[in-house]
Amino acid sequence: MGSFIHLPSPIGTVAFDSWPGFFAALYFGPFDGAIVTGLGHVATSIVNGFPLGILHLPIALGLAFAGWAIGAVNRIRRVWSPIAALAIGIAINTGLAVVAIPVIGLPATVAFIPFLFVAACVNASLAGFTYYALRRKLPF
């Protein structure tokens, strides 16, 4: 569902697609986070007609890695683990902008990074709030 809710950006694939994946990584672990986050980007790419072409494959794999990393860091089980995990997810998500350089060029990619960073922060914040709201409510 998040693939249909877009944030303002020059490239149409910036959406709420990472929120469920980031949440799944925090709540269920690295494997589930990787699957949901990677598939979330694929869904957003499909909805938007693959504006970056085949480059959406490495982006989806990178986001799957971000989901895995979030889940792995959160398994440390410290008070700060979810925050550190989401910060790593934001960094990986934003860093994946470099994949767009062959299609849109370096100046456009640099201009795109703030939009991607804000979207990653919004997705991570929503995932963090959801995680903290539900982690003591569900019996898993």
N, C-alpha and C positions, 0 to 999 in steps of 0.2 A: 504494500500500500504506500510505503514511503517513496517509492519510485515515481509516483504520480504527483508528489508535493515537491515543487522545485523552489530553490532559493535563487535570488537574482544573481546572475553570472553571465559572462560572455559565452560560455559553453553550457548547453542545456542539460548536461548530465549531473549537475550539482543539485542534489535532492536529499531527502531524509532517508536514503537507502542504507546508510551505515548505522543508524540508530538501532534497528533490531539486531544487527550483527554484533555491534559492540555490546549490547545488552546480553545476547546469547553467550558471548565470550566471558563476560563477567559472571553470569549466573550458572551457566552449564559447563563452561570450560573451553580449552583451546580448539578442540576438534569441531565442536558445534559452532563456535564463533567464526572459525575459518570458513566453514560451509555457508553459513548464513550471510556473512559479509561478502564473500566472493559472489554468491548467487544474487545478492542484492544489487551489486553493481551490474551484473549481466542483465537483470530485469530493467534497471534504469536505462541501460544502453539500448535495449530492445524498444522500450517506450519512446526513446528519442531518435530512433533510426540510426544508431551507430555513427554519431558525428565524427568520431576519430577513427573510424574503420577498424581494422584488425588490431589496432593498438589498445582496444578495450580488453583484449585477452590478457596482456601483461598487467594492465591496471587491475583487472579482476583478481589475478593471481597475487598481486601486491596487496590488495585489500584483504584477500584471504590470509596472507601472512600477517597483516595488521590484526585481524581477528584472532589468529593463533597467538600472537605476541601478547595481546590484551589478556587472553585467558591464562596464558602461562605465567605472566607477572602477577596476576590476581591470585594465583594459587599459592603465592608466598604466604598469604594469610596474615598480613600485618594490617594495622589500622590504615596505613597510607597506601596499601597495595592497589585498591581500585583507582585511586587518583593517579598514581604513577603509571598504572596500566593504560588508562585513558590518555594520559599525556604521550605515551609511546604511540598509541593508536593515532592520535592527532598528528604527530610528527611523521609517521609513515604515510598516512593519508595525504598530507600536504606535500611531502617529498615526491609522491608519485606524479606530480605535475610535470616533472622532467620528461616523462614518457610522451608528452604532447609536443615536445619541441620539433620533431620531424614534420608534424602536420601543420602546426600554427606558427612555428618560428620562436626564437628566443625572446624577442620583445613582448610578444603576445603571451607567452608562457609566464614571464615575470609579472605581467599585468594581471594574469589569472590567479596567481598564487594567493593574494589576499582574500579573494572570494572563496577559494578552496579552503583556506585556513579557517575563516569564519564558519563555513558550513561544517567543517570537521569538528570545530568547537561546539557548535549547536548540537550536532548529532551525539557527540560524546557527553555533553551536559544532560541531554534527555535520557541517554542510556544510563548515566550515573544516577540521576534522580529516580528512574524506574527501578534500577537495581536496589538502591537503598530503601525504596518504598516497599518492594516485594520480598526481599531476601529473608525476612522473618515471618512472612505471611503464608508462603507456599510450603508444602511438606517435602520438597525434594531435598 
